[in-house]
Amino acid sequence: MFVARVVGEVVATIKHAELAGHKLLLVQPVTPRDRPTGRPAIALDTVDAGPGDLVIVADEGNAAAQVLRRGRGAVRTVVVGVVDEIAEESRGRG
Amino acid sequence: MHFARVVGTVVCTVKVPAWRSHRTLLIQPTDSQGAPHGRTIVAVDLVSAAPGQRVFYVRGREAANALPDPDNPADAAIVGIVDEVRESPWTGPGDRG
């Protein structure tokens, strides 16, 4: 899983049936110091995350299947938590 | 899932049976603004995308699972056509900066 900022929403009327009924959020992976790192991804929202929220994203088919309570399918990237705070213990490199 | 632009069609008359009723398209992965990102890949088309269209695709096991018959070797499948990307302004590093 990784931490990301919700930086947008993707609107798509024509899409795979398993994506219906969920918002598609544009998530930008960030370091614990909230700096962008890597390419934005498109994730299925399952926790009603809003624009600008810091979130946890799971990027694995089994995790998605469990969250969506259905068998393994076409979904792999899901937003699974809205982060209130990241309390870093050691002052390692962010 | 990630963005891509459809840049071509890969025509295969001889292919695995599970793909018989599906087209394979050539797609160029992009970032959210449409700038190319990495090399082109071949993806099974599940949304009847046309050349030039902005789409999004899934990679890995989920690509094969996206087909009616999940027993197939796909590792990339186009699962949506982008109508619009509503980007909320990047507020930059939060107070954690």
N, CA and C atoms of all chains as a GROMACS GRO file, in nm:
protein
  573
    1MET      N    1   0.087  -0.119   0.000
    1MET     CA    2   0.000   0.000   0.000
    1MET      C    3   0.089   0.122   0.000
    2PHE      N    4   0.034   0.234  -0.042
    2PHE     CA    5   0.113   0.359  -0.040
    2PHE      C    6   0.023   0.476  -0.001
    3VAL      N    7   0.089   0.584   0.040
    3VAL     CA    8   0.018   0.706   0.080
    3VAL      C    9   0.011   0.796  -0.043
    4ALA      N   10  -0.102   0.863  -0.061
    4ALA     CA   11  -0.118   0.948  -0.179
    4ALA      C   12  -0.212   1.064  -0.147
    5ARG      N   13  -0.202   1.167  -0.230
    5ARG     CA   14  -0.296   1.278  -0.222
    5ARG      C   15  -0.401   1.261  -0.331
    6VAL      N   16  -0.528   1.286  -0.298
    6VAL     CA   17  -0.630   1.285  -0.402
    6VAL      C   18  -0.618   1.418  -0.477
    7VAL      N   19  -0.582   1.410  -0.603
    7VAL     CA   20  -0.558   1.533  -0.680
    7VAL      C   21  -0.658   1.549  -0.794
    8GLY      N   22  -0.760   1.467  -0.794
    8GLY     CA   23  -0.861   1.485  -0.899
    8GLY      C   24  -0.955   1.367  -0.908
    9GLU      N   25  -1.044   1.376  -1.006
    9GLU     CA   26  -1.140   1.269  -1.029
    9GLU      C   27  -1.148   1.244  -1.180
   10VAL      N   28  -1.164   1.116  -1.217
   10VAL     CA   29  -1.170   1.082  -1.359
   10VAL      C   30  -1.315   1.048  -1.392
   11VAL      N   31  -1.369   1.116  -1.493
   11VAL     CA   32  -1.506   1.092  -1.535
   11VAL      C   33  -1.501   1.002  -1.660
   12ALA      N   34  -1.572   0.889  -1.653
   12ALA     CA   35  -1.570   0.796  -1.768
   12ALA      C   36  -1.704   0.724  -1.774
   13THR      N   37  -1.785   0.760  -1.873
   13THR     CA   38  -1.915   0.692  -1.882
   13THR      C   39  -1.896   0.551  -1.940
   14ILE      N   40  -1.804   0.536  -2.035
   14ILE     CA   41  -1.780   0.403  -2.092
   14ILE      C   42  -1.666   0.339  -2.016
   15LYS      N   43  -1.699   0.237  -1.935
   15LYS     CA   44  -1.593   0.172  -1.856
   15LYS      C   45  -1.637   0.031  -1.821
   16HIS      N   46  -1.543  -0.047  -1.773
   16HIS     CA   47  -1.567  -0.186  -1.738
   16HIS      C   48  -1.677  -0.193  -1.631
   17ALA      N   49  -1.762  -0.293  -1.639
   17ALA     CA   50  -1.878  -0.303  -1.548
   17ALA      C   51  -1.835  -0.302  -1.402
   18GLU      N   52  -1.721  -0.361  -1.372
   18GLU     CA   53  -1.681  -0.370  -1.231
   18GLU      C   54  -1.643  -0.234  -1.172
   19LEU      N   55  -1.628  -0.134  -1.259
   19LEU     CA   56  -1.591   0.000  -1.208
   19LEU      C   57  -1.714   0.084  -1.181
   20ALA      N   58  -1.832   0.035  -1.223
   20ALA     CA   59  -1.953   0.114  -1.207
   20ALA      C   60  -1.985   0.131  -1.059
   21GLY      N   61  -2.046   0.246  -1.026
   21GLY     CA   62  -2.092   0.266  -0.889
   21GLY      C   63  -1.987   0.317  -0.794
   22HIS      N   64  -1.867   0.341  -0.847
   22HIS     CA   65  -1.759   0.395  -0.761
   22HIS      C   66  -1.695   0.514  -0.830
   23LYS      N   67  -1.656   0.611  -0.746
   23LYS     CA   68  -1.582   0.723  -0.804
   23LYS      C   69  -1.441   0.677  -0.841
   24LEU      N   70  -1.389   0.734  -0.950
   24LEU     CA   71  -1.252   0.704  -0.990
   24LEU      C   72  -1.169   0.826  -0.950
   25LEU      N   73  -1.081   0.806  -0.855
   25LEU     CA   74  -1.001   0.917  -0.804
   25LEU      C   75  -0.861   0.917  -0.865
   26LEU      N   76  -0.813   1.038  -0.894
   26LEU     CA   77  -0.674   1.052  -0.939
   26LEU      C   78  -0.590   1.070  -0.814
   27VAL      N   79  -0.499   0.978  -0.790
   27VAL     CA   80  -0.419   0.983  -0.666
   27VAL      C   81  -0.271   1.001  -0.702
   28GLN      N   82  -0.209   1.098  -0.634
   28GLN     CA   83  -0.066   1.124  -0.656
   28GLN      C   84   0.012   1.066  -0.537
   29PRO      N   85   0.092   0.960  -0.560
   29PRO     CA   86   0.171   0.905  -0.449
   29PRO      C   87   0.260   1.015  -0.389
   30VAL      N   88   0.271   1.015  -0.257
   30VAL     CA   89   0.355   1.116  -0.191
   30VAL      C   90   0.445   1.050  -0.088
   31THR      N   91   0.555   1.119  -0.054
   31THR     CA   92   0.642   1.071   0.054
   31THR      C   93   0.573   1.106   0.185
   32PRO      N   94   0.620   1.050   0.296
   32PRO     CA   95   0.562   1.090   0.426
   32PRO      C   96   0.573   1.241   0.449
   33ARG      N   97   0.663   1.304   0.375
   33ARG     CA   98   0.676   1.450   0.384
   33ARG      C   99   0.583   1.518   0.284
   34ASP      N  100   0.488   1.443   0.228
   34ASP     CA  101   0.386   1.500   0.141
   34ASP      C  102   0.443   1.555   0.010
   35ARG      N  103   0.553   1.499  -0.036
   35ARG     CA  104   0.609   1.545  -0.164
   35ARG      C  105   0.573   1.442  -0.271
   36PRO      N  106   0.532   1.490  -0.392
   36PRO     CA  107   0.494   1.395  -0.498
   36PRO      C  108   0.609   1.302  -0.532
   37THR      N  109   0.576   1.175  -0.553
   37THR     CA  110   0.680   1.080  -0.591
   37THR      C  111   0.618   0.977  -0.685
   38GLY      N  112   0.664   0.976  -0.810
   38GLY     CA  113   0.609   0.879  -0.904
   38GLY      C  114   0.485   0.932  -0.974
   39ARG      N  115   0.432   0.846  -1.060
   39ARG     CA  116   0.324   0.883  -1.153
   39ARG      C  117   0.189   0.874  -1.084
   40PRO      N  118   0.096   0.972  -1.112
   40PRO     CA  119  -0.038   0.959  -1.055
   40PRO      C  120  -0.104   0.833  -1.108
   41ALA      N  121  -0.192   0.776  -1.026
   41ALA     CA  122  -0.265   0.655  -1.066
   41ALA      C  123  -0.414   0.682  -1.051
   42ILE      N  124  -0.494   0.592  -1.108
   42ILE     CA  125  -0.640   0.604  -1.097
   42ILE      C  126  -0.686   0.493  -1.003
   43ALA      N  127  -0.754   0.531  -0.896
   43ALA     CA  128  -0.796   0.433  -0.796
   43ALA      C  129  -0.947   0.440  -0.774
   44LEU      N  130  -1.003   0.326  -0.743
   44LEU     CA  131  -1.146   0.318  -0.713
   44LEU      C  132  -1.165   0.364  -0.569
   45ASP      N  133  -1.259   0.457  -0.548
   45ASP     CA  134  -1.281   0.507  -0.412
   45ASP      C  135  -1.375   0.413  -0.336
   46THR      N  136  -1.336   0.375  -0.214
   46THR     CA  137  -1.428   0.293  -0.132
   46THR      C  138  -1.450   0.358   0.004
   47VAL      N  139  -1.392   0.479   0.025
   47VAL     CA  140  -1.406   0.542   0.157
   47VAL      C  141  -1.454   0.688   0.144
   48ASP      N  142  -1.512   0.723   0.030
   48ASP     CA  143  -1.562   0.860   0.010
   48ASP      C  144  -1.455   0.965   0.034
   49ALA      N  145  -1.336   0.942  -0.018
   49ALA     CA  146  -1.228   1.040  -0.002
   49ALA      C  147  -1.259   1.161  -0.092
   50GLY      N  148  -1.216   1.278  -0.047
   50GLY     CA  149  -1.244   1.400  -0.124
   50GLY      C  150  -1.116   1.460  -0.182
   51PRO      N  151  -1.131   1.561  -0.268
   51PRO     CA  152  -1.014   1.625  -0.328
   51PRO      C  153  -0.921   1.679  -0.218
   52GLY      N  154  -0.791   1.655  -0.233
   52GLY     CA  155  -0.694   1.706  -0.138
   52GLY      C  156  -0.670   1.613  -0.021
   53ASP      N  157  -0.756   1.513  -0.002
   53ASP     CA  158  -0.736   1.422   0.111
   53ASP      C  159  -0.605   1.344   0.095
   54LEU      N  160  -0.544   1.315   0.210
   54LEU     CA  161  -0.430   1.223   0.213
   54LEU      C  162  -0.491   1.084   0.237
   55VAL      N  163  -0.455   0.989   0.154
   55VAL     CA  164  -0.521   0.858   0.162
   55VAL      C  165  -0.421   0.743   0.156
   56ILE      N  166  -0.470   0.623   0.195
   56ILE     CA  167  -0.393   0.500   0.175
   56ILE      C  168  -0.453   0.430   0.054
   57VAL      N  169  -0.366   0.386  -0.036
   57VAL     CA  170  -0.412   0.318  -0.157
   57VAL      C  171  -0.355   0.176  -0.157
   58ALA      N  172  -0.443   0.077  -0.174
   58ALA     CA  173  -0.398  -0.062  -0.190
   58ALA      C  174  -0.394  -0.091  -0.340
   59ASP      N  175  -0.287  -0.156  -0.386
   59ASP     CA  176  -0.268  -0.176  -0.530
   59ASP      C  177  -0.244  -0.323  -0.558
   60GLU      N  178  -0.342  -0.408  -0.522
   60GLU     CA  179  -0.323  -0.552  -0.538
   60GLU      C  180  -0.460  -0.616  -0.550
   61GLY      N  181  -0.472  -0.712  -0.640
   61GLY     CA  182  -0.604  -0.766  -0.675
   61GLY      C  183  -0.679  -0.829  -0.560
   62ASN      N  184  -0.607  -0.902  -0.474
   62ASN     CA  185  -0.678  -0.969  -0.366
   62ASN      C  186  -0.733  -0.868  -0.267
   63ALA      N  187  -0.652  -0.765  -0.239
   63ALA     CA  188  -0.697  -0.660  -0.148
   63ALA      C  189  -0.823  -0.594  -0.204
   64ALA      N  190  -0.821  -0.565  -0.333
   64ALA     CA  191  -0.937  -0.500  -0.395
   64ALA      C  192  -1.059  -0.591  -0.388
   65ALA      N  193  -1.038  -0.720  -0.415
   65ALA     CA  194  -1.151  -0.814  -0.412
   65ALA      C  195  -1.212  -0.818  -0.274
   66GLN      N  196  -1.130  -0.816  -0.171
   66GLN     CA  197  -1.184  -0.821  -0.034
   66GLN      C  198  -1.261  -0.694  -0.002
   67VAL      N  199  -1.202  -0.580  -0.035
   67VAL     CA  200  -1.267  -0.453  -0.002
   67VAL      C  201  -1.402  -0.442  -0.074
   68LEU      N  202  -1.404  -0.490  -0.200
   68LEU     CA  203  -1.528  -0.480  -0.279
   68LEU      C  204  -1.619  -0.600  -0.253
   69ARG      N  205  -1.574  -0.689  -0.170
   69ARG     CA  206  -1.654  -0.808  -0.130
   69ARG      C  207  -1.704  -0.886  -0.251
   70ARG      N  208  -1.608  -0.915  -0.341
   70ARG     CA  209  -1.646  -1.001  -0.455
   70ARG      C  210  -1.520  -1.074  -0.498
   71GLY      N  211  -1.533  -1.168  -0.587
   71GLY     CA  212  -1.419  -1.250  -0.627
   71GLY      C  213  -1.316  -1.166  -0.700
   72ARG      N  214  -1.198  -1.228  -0.723
   72ARG     CA  215  -1.092  -1.156  -0.796
   72ARG      C  216  -1.148  -1.109  -0.929
   73GLY      N  217  -1.122  -0.984  -0.962
   73GLY     CA  218  -1.176  -0.933  -1.088
   73GLY      C  219  -1.081  -0.836  -1.153
   74ALA      N  220  -1.139  -0.732  -1.212
   74ALA     CA  221  -1.060  -0.639  -1.293
   74ALA      C  222  -1.003  -0.525  -1.210
   75VAL      N  223  -1.044  -0.516  -1.081
   75VAL     CA  224  -1.003  -0.400  -1.001
   75VAL      C  225  -0.882  -0.437  -0.917
   76ARG      N  226  -0.790  -0.345  -0.912
   76ARG     CA  227  -0.668  -0.374  -0.836
   76ARG      C  228  -0.629  -0.256  -0.746
   77THR      N  229  -0.660  -0.133  -0.788
   77THR     CA  230  -0.615  -0.014  -0.715
   77THR      C  231  -0.734   0.052  -0.646
   78VAL      N  232  -0.734   0.046  -0.514
   78VAL     CA  233  -0.848   0.098  -0.437
   78VAL      C  234  -0.800   0.189  -0.324
   79VAL      N  235  -0.878   0.296  -0.300
   79VAL     CA  236  -0.850   0.384  -0.186
   79VAL      C  237  -0.913   0.318  -0.063
   80VAL      N  238  -0.833   0.288   0.037
   80VAL     CA  239  -0.883   0.211   0.150
   80VAL      C  240  -0.879   0.286   0.282
   81GLY      N  241  -0.830   0.409   0.283
   81GLY     CA  242  -0.830   0.483   0.409
   81GLY      C  243  -0.801   0.630   0.387
   82VAL      N  244  -0.861   0.714   0.472
   82VAL     CA  245  -0.831   0.858   0.470
   82VAL      C  246  -0.740   0.884   0.590
   83VAL      N  247  -0.623   0.938   0.563
   83VAL     CA  248  -0.521   0.955   0.668
   83VAL      C  249  -0.548   1.083   0.746
   84ASP      N  250  -0.554   1.071   0.880
   84ASP     CA  251  -0.566   1.191   0.962
   84ASP      C  252  -0.428   1.252   0.982
   85GLU      N  253  -0.332   1.166   1.009
   85GLU     CA  254  -0.201   1.220   1.042
   85GLU      C  255  -0.096   1.111   1.025
   86ILE      N  256   0.026   1.148   0.988
   86ILE     CA  257   0.136   1.051   0.986
   86ILE      C  258   0.233   1.097   1.095
   87ALA      N  259   0.241   1.022   1.205
   87ALA     CA  260   0.332   1.058   1.315
   87ALA      C  261   0.460   0.980   1.291
   88GLU      N  262   0.561   1.049   1.237
   88GLU     CA  263   0.687   0.980   1.210
   88GLU      C  264   0.764   0.966   1.340
   89GLU      N  265   0.811   0.843   1.369
   89GLU     CA  266   0.886   0.823   1.494
   89GLU      C  267   1.028   0.871   1.474
   90SER      N  268   1.106   0.797   1.387
   90SER     CA  269   1.248   0.838   1.373
   90SER      C  270   1.256   0.944   1.265
   91ARG      N  271   1.348   1.041   1.277
   91ARG     CA  272   1.360   1.148   1.179
   91ARG      C  273   1.438   1.097   1.058
   92GLY      N  274   1.394   0.976   1.001
   92GLY     CA  275   1.467   0.921   0.885
   92GLY      C  276   1.444   1.011   0.765
   93ARG      N  277   1.507   0.968   0.646
   93ARG     CA  278   1.489   1.049   0.525
   93ARG      C  279   1.344   1.039   0.480
   94GLY      N  280   1.275   1.146   0.455
   94GLY     CA  281   1.135   1.146   0.413
   94GLY      C  282   1.116   1.093   0.274
   95MET      N  283  -0.467   0.163  -1.195
   95MET     CA  284  -0.498   0.192  -1.335
   95MET      C  285  -0.425   0.318  -1.376
   96HIS      N  286  -0.391   0.330  -1.506
   96HIS     CA  287  -0.318   0.448  -1.555
   96HIS      C  288  -0.376   0.495  -1.688
   97PHE      N  289  -0.342   0.619  -1.722
   97PHE     CA  290  -0.390   0.678  -1.847
   97PHE      C  291  -0.307   0.628  -1.965
   98ALA      N  292  -0.368   0.632  -2.082
   98ALA     CA  293  -0.292   0.604  -2.205
   98ALA      C  294  -0.370   0.665  -2.322
   99ARG      N  295  -0.300   0.674  -2.436
   99ARG     CA  296  -0.370   0.715  -2.559
   99ARG      C  297  -0.360   0.598  -2.655
  100VAL      N  298  -0.471   0.571  -2.726
  100VAL     CA  299  -0.468   0.462  -2.824
  100VAL      C  300  -0.393   0.513  -2.947
  101VAL      N  301  -0.285   0.445  -2.983
  101VAL     CA  302  -0.203   0.490  -3.095
  101VAL      C  303  -0.203   0.392  -3.212
  102GLY      N  304  -0.272   0.280  -3.196
  102GLY     CA  305  -0.276   0.188  -3.310
  102GLY      C  306  -0.351   0.060  -3.278
  103THR      N  307  -0.364  -0.022  -3.379
  103THR     CA  308  -0.431  -0.152  -3.363
  103THR      C  309  -0.331  -0.260  -3.398
  104VAL      N  310  -0.322  -0.365  -3.315
  104VAL     CA  311  -0.232  -0.476  -3.344
  104VAL      C  312  -0.318  -0.590  -3.398
  105VAL      N  313  -0.312  -0.612  -3.526
  105VAL     CA  314  -0.402  -0.710  -3.589
  105VAL      C  315  -0.340  -0.849  -3.577
  106CYS      N  316  -0.412  -0.942  -3.517
  106CYS     CA  317  -0.363  -1.081  -3.502
  106CYS      C  318  -0.476  -1.177  -3.542
  107THR      N  319  -0.461  -1.243  -3.653
  107THR     CA  320  -0.565  -1.342  -3.686
  107THR      C  321  -0.539  -1.470  -3.605
  108VAL      N  322  -0.411  -1.500  -3.583
  108VAL     CA  323  -0.379  -1.621  -3.505
  108VAL      C  324  -0.348  -1.576  -3.362
  109LYS      N  325  -0.433  -1.617  -3.268
  109LYS     CA  326  -0.408  -1.576  -3.129
  109LYS      C  327  -0.478  -1.675  -3.036
  110VAL      N  328  -0.452  -1.659  -2.907
  110VAL     CA  329  -0.511  -1.753  -2.810
  110VAL      C  330  -0.664  -1.744  -2.820
  111PRO      N  331  -0.731  -1.858  -2.802
  111PRO     CA  332  -0.877  -1.863  -2.820
  111PRO      C  333  -0.952  -1.759  -2.735
  112ALA      N  334  -0.905  -1.735  -2.613
  112ALA     CA  335  -0.978  -1.644  -2.522
  112ALA      C  336  -0.984  -1.502  -2.579
  113TRP      N  337  -0.896  -1.469  -2.672
  113TRP     CA  338  -0.896  -1.333  -2.727
  113TRP      C  339  -0.968  -1.325  -2.859
  114ARG      N  340  -1.030  -1.439  -2.904
  114ARG     CA  341  -1.082  -1.440  -3.040
  114ARG      C  342  -1.178  -1.323  -3.065
  115SER      N  343  -1.264  -1.290  -2.967
  115SER     CA  344  -1.363  -1.184  -2.999
  115SER      C  345  -1.314  -1.047  -2.949
  116HIS      N  346  -1.184  -1.035  -2.920
  116HIS     CA  347  -1.135  -0.905  -2.869
  116HIS      C  348  -1.023  -0.852  -2.958
  117ARG      N  349  -1.020  -0.719  -2.972
  117ARG     CA  350  -0.911  -0.658  -3.047
  117ARG      C  351  -0.795  -0.630  -2.952
  118THR      N  352  -0.675  -0.629  -3.009
  118THR     CA  353  -0.559  -0.588  -2.930
  118THR      C  354  -0.513  -0.452  -2.986
  119LEU      N  355  -0.502  -0.354  -2.897
  119LEU     CA  356  -0.466  -0.219  -2.941
  119LEU      C  357  -0.327  -0.182  -2.892
  120LEU      N  358  -0.265  -0.089  -2.964
  120LEU     CA  359  -0.136  -0.037  -2.922
  120LEU      C  360  -0.164   0.091  -2.846
  121ILE      N  361  -0.119   0.100  -2.720
  121ILE     CA  362  -0.148   0.220  -2.640
  121ILE      C  363  -0.017   0.280  -2.590
  122GLN      N  364  -0.018   0.414  -2.579
  122GLN     CA  365   0.098   0.487  -2.526
  122GLN      C  366   0.060   0.537  -2.386
  123PRO      N  367   0.120   0.478  -2.282
  123PRO     CA  368   0.090   0.527  -2.147
  123PRO      C  369   0.122   0.677  -2.138
  124THR      N  370   0.040   0.750  -2.059
  124THR     CA  371   0.064   0.894  -2.044
  124THR      C  372   0.047   0.932  -1.898
  125ASP      N  373   0.084   1.059  -1.865
  125ASP     CA  374   0.050   1.108  -1.731
  125ASP      C  375  -0.090   1.170  -1.738
  126SER      N  376  -0.131   1.235  -1.629
  126SER     CA  377  -0.270   1.281  -1.628
  126SER      C  378  -0.292   1.395  -1.727
  127GLN      N  379  -0.185   1.463  -1.769
  127GLN     CA  380  -0.201   1.571  -1.867
  127GLN      C  381  -0.190   1.520  -2.011
  128GLY      N  382  -0.154   1.391  -2.027
  128GLY     CA  383  -0.146   1.338  -2.162
  128GLY      C  384  -0.006   1.327  -2.217
  129ALA      N  385   0.095   1.367  -2.138
  129ALA     CA  386   0.233   1.356  -2.187
  129ALA      C  387   0.276   1.210  -2.182
  130PRO      N  388   0.347   1.163  -2.288
  130PRO     CA  389   0.385   1.021  -2.293
  130PRO      C  390   0.469   0.980  -2.173
  131HIS      N  391   0.454   0.854  -2.131
  131HIS     CA  392   0.526   0.804  -2.012
  131HIS      C  393   0.564   0.660  -2.040
  132GLY      N  394   0.695   0.637  -2.074
  132GLY     CA  395   0.738   0.500  -2.097
  132GLY      C  396   0.701   0.452  -2.237
  133ARG      N  397   0.728   0.321  -2.261
  133ARG     CA  398   0.712   0.271  -2.398
  133ARG      C  399   0.567   0.226  -2.424
  134THR      N  400   0.534   0.210  -2.551
  134THR     CA  401   0.399   0.165  -2.587
  134THR      C  402   0.381   0.019  -2.542
  135ILE      N  403   0.255  -0.016  -2.515
  135ILE     CA  404   0.226  -0.155  -2.479
  135ILE      C  405   0.104  -0.202  -2.557
  136VAL      N  406   0.088  -0.334  -2.565
  136VAL     CA  407  -0.027  -0.393  -2.632
  136VAL      C  408  -0.130  -0.427  -2.524
  137ALA      N  409  -0.254  -0.387  -2.545
  137ALA     CA  410  -0.356  -0.412  -2.443
  137ALA      C  411  -0.482  -0.466  -2.510
  138VAL      N  412  -0.551  -0.555  -2.440
  138VAL     CA  413  -0.679  -0.607  -2.491
  138VAL      C  414  -0.783  -0.496  -2.473
  139ASP      N  415  -0.861  -0.473  -2.576
  139ASP     CA  416  -0.960  -0.365  -2.572
  139ASP      C  417  -1.095  -0.418  -2.523
  140LEU      N  418  -1.143  -0.363  -2.411
  140LEU     CA  419  -1.271  -0.410  -2.356
  140LEU      C  420  -1.379  -0.303  -2.363
  141VAL      N  421  -1.343  -0.186  -2.423
  141VAL     CA  422  -1.440  -0.075  -2.425
  141VAL      C  423  -1.456  -0.018  -2.566
  142SER      N  424  -1.415  -0.090  -2.667
  142SER     CA  425  -1.425  -0.045  -2.807
  142SER      C  426  -1.364   0.093  -2.826
  143ALA      N  427  -1.241   0.108  -2.780
  143ALA     CA  428  -1.173   0.237  -2.792
  143ALA      C  429  -1.126   0.256  -2.936
  144ALA      N  430  -1.120   0.384  -2.977
  144ALA     CA  431  -1.076   0.414  -3.113
  144ALA      C  432  -0.938   0.481  -3.107
  145PRO      N  433  -0.861   0.473  -3.219
  145PRO     CA  434  -0.730   0.539  -3.221
  145PRO      C  435  -0.744   0.687  -3.184
  146GLY      N  436  -0.650   0.736  -3.104
  146GLY     CA  437  -0.650   0.876  -3.063
  146GLY      C  438  -0.722   0.901  -2.933
  147GLN      N  439  -0.806   0.807  -2.892
  147GLN     CA  440  -0.884   0.831  -2.770
  147GLN      C  441  -0.797   0.816  -2.645
  148ARG      N  442  -0.837   0.896  -2.540
  148ARG     CA  443  -0.770   0.883  -2.410
  148ARG      C  444  -0.844   0.776  -2.331
  149VAL      N  445  -0.768   0.679  -2.283
  149VAL     CA  446  -0.827   0.566  -2.212
  149VAL      C  447  -0.753   0.545  -2.080
  150PHE      N  448  -0.802   0.449  -2.001
  150PHE     CA  449  -0.720   0.403  -1.889
  150PHE      C  450  -0.722   0.250  -1.889
  151TYR      N  451  -0.612   0.195  -1.835
  151TYR     CA  452  -0.592   0.050  -1.848
  151TYR      C  453  -0.546  -0.007  -1.713
  152VAL      N  454  -0.561  -0.138  -1.700
  152VAL     CA  455  -0.514  -0.207  -1.579
  152VAL      C  456  -0.408  -0.308  -1.622
  153ARG      N  457  -0.309  -0.330  -1.537
  153ARG     CA  458  -0.202  -0.425  -1.570
  153ARG      C  459  -0.207  -0.543  -1.474
  154GLY      N  460  -0.141  -0.649  -1.512
  154GLY     CA  461  -0.127  -0.764  -1.423
  154GLY      C  462  -0.243  -0.862  -1.434
  155ARG      N  463  -0.258  -0.943  -1.333
  155ARG     CA  464  -0.360  -1.050  -1.328
  155ARG      C  465  -0.499  -0.992  -1.354
  156GLU      N  466  -0.522  -0.869  -1.304
  156GLU     CA  467  -0.655  -0.810  -1.317
  156GLU      C  468  -0.691  -0.785  -1.463
  157ALA      N  469  -0.590  -0.769  -1.548
  157ALA     CA  470  -0.618  -0.749  -1.691
  157ALA      C  471  -0.682  -0.876  -1.748
  158ALA      N  472  -0.626  -0.991  -1.714
  158ALA     CA  473  -0.685  -1.117  -1.762
  158ALA      C  474  -0.822  -1.137  -1.700
  159ASN      N  475  -0.834  -1.106  -1.572
  159ASN     CA  476  -0.964  -1.122  -1.504
  159ASN      C  477  -1.073  -1.034  -1.563
  160ALA      N  478  -1.032  -0.925  -1.629
  160ALA     CA  479  -1.132  -0.831  -1.682
  160ALA      C  480  -1.207  -0.890  -1.801
  161LEU      N  481  -1.149  -0.995  -1.862
  161LEU     CA  482  -1.217  -1.057  -1.977
  161LEU      C  483  -1.320  -1.158  -1.930
  162PRO      N  484  -1.422  -1.182  -2.014
  162PRO     CA  485  -1.525  -1.280  -1.975
  162PRO      C  486  -1.463  -1.415  -1.936
  163ASP      N  487  -1.364  -1.458  -2.013
  163ASP     CA  488  -1.294  -1.583  -1.978
  163ASP      C  489  -1.159  -1.545  -1.916
  164PRO      N  490  -1.149  -1.546  -1.782
  164PRO     CA  491  -1.027  -1.500  -1.716
  164PRO      C  492  -0.904  -1.585  -1.745
  165ASP      N  493  -0.925  -1.703  -1.805
  165ASP     CA  494  -0.809  -1.788  -1.836
  165ASP      C  495  -0.748  -1.742  -1.968
  166ASN      N  496  -0.672  -1.632  -1.962
  166ASN     CA  497  -0.608  -1.584  -2.084
  166ASN      C  498  -0.481  -1.510  -2.044
  167PRO      N  499  -0.389  -1.491  -2.135
  167PRO     CA  500  -0.256  -1.438  -2.097
  167PRO      C  501  -0.247  -1.286  -2.094
  168ALA      N  502  -0.359  -1.216  -2.094
  168ALA     CA  503  -0.349  -1.068  -2.098
  168ALA      C  504  -0.281  -1.015  -1.973
  169ASP      N  505  -0.192  -0.918  -1.990
  169ASP     CA  506  -0.137  -0.852  -1.870
  169ASP      C  507  -0.164  -0.702  -1.878
  170ALA      N  508  -0.243  -0.662  -1.981
  170ALA     CA  509  -0.285  -0.521  -1.991
  170ALA      C  510  -0.420  -0.519  -2.060
  171ALA      N  511  -0.515  -0.446  -2.002
  171ALA     CA  512  -0.649  -0.439  -2.061
  171ALA      C  513  -0.702  -0.297  -2.047
  172ILE      N  514  -0.762  -0.248  -2.154
  172ILE     CA  515  -0.822  -0.114  -2.150
  172ILE      C  516  -0.959  -0.127  -2.087
  173VAL      N  517  -0.984  -0.058  -1.976
  173VAL     CA  518  -1.108  -0.074  -1.901
  173VAL      C  519  -1.190   0.053  -1.892
  174GLY      N  520  -1.151   0.159  -1.964
  174GLY     CA  521  -1.234   0.280  -1.962
  174GLY      C  522  -1.188   0.384  -2.061
  175ILE      N  523  -1.284   0.464  -2.108
  175ILE     CA  524  -1.255   0.575  -2.197
  175ILE      C  525  -1.272   0.703  -2.117
  176VAL      N  526  -1.171   0.789  -2.117
  176VAL     CA  527  -1.175   0.911  -2.036
  176VAL      C  528  -1.266   1.015  -2.100
  177ASP      N  529  -1.370   1.060  -2.025
  177ASP     CA  530  -1.449   1.173  -2.071
  177ASP      C  531  -1.379   1.301  -2.027
  178GLU      N  532  -1.339   1.301  -1.898
  178GLU     CA  533  -1.286   1.426  -1.842
  178GLU      C  534  -1.200   1.393  -1.719
  179VAL      N  535  -1.096   1.472  -1.697
  179VAL     CA  536  -1.018   1.458  -1.574
  179VAL      C  537  -1.035   1.588  -1.496
  180ARG      N  538  -1.106   1.582  -1.385
  180ARG     CA  539  -1.128   1.704  -1.304
  180ARG      C  540  -1.018   1.707  -1.200
  181GLU      N  541  -0.913   1.791  -1.228
  181GLU     CA  542  -0.800   1.794  -1.136
  181GLU      C  543  -0.824   1.903  -1.031
  182SER      N  544  -0.813   1.863  -0.902
  182SER     CA  545  -0.822   1.966  -0.798
  182SER      C  546  -0.680   2.021  -0.782
  183PRO      N  547  -0.662   2.154  -0.765
  183PRO     CA  548  -0.527   2.212  -0.764
  183PRO      C  549  -0.440   2.144  -0.659
  184TRP      N  550  -0.316   2.110  -0.699
  184TRP     CA  551  -0.221   2.046  -0.609
  184TRP      C  552  -0.180   2.148  -0.505
  185THR      N  553  -0.214   2.123  -0.380
  185THR     CA  554  -0.191   2.227  -0.278
  185THR      C  555  -0.046   2.223  -0.232
  186GLY      N  556   0.034   2.129  -0.292
  186GLY     CA  557   0.175   2.124  -0.251
  186GLY      C  558   0.186   2.061  -0.113
  187PRO      N  559   0.307   2.048  -0.064
  187PRO     CA  560   0.327   1.981   0.064
  187PRO      C  561   0.243   2.048   0.173
  188GLY      N  562   0.174   1.963   0.249
  188GLY     CA  563   0.088   2.016   0.358
  188GLY      C  564   0.177   2.068   0.470
  189ASP      N  565   0.121   2.080   0.591
  189ASP     CA  566   0.199   2.140   0.701
  189ASP      C  567   0.318   2.049   0.735
  190ARG      N  568   0.319   1.929   0.680
  190ARG     CA  569   0.429   1.838   0.712
  190ARG      C  570   0.556   1.882   0.638
  191GLY      N  571   0.554   1.988   0.556
  191GLY     CA  572   0.656   2.026   0.457
  191GLY      C  573   0.799   2.031   0.511
   0.00000   0.00000   0.00000
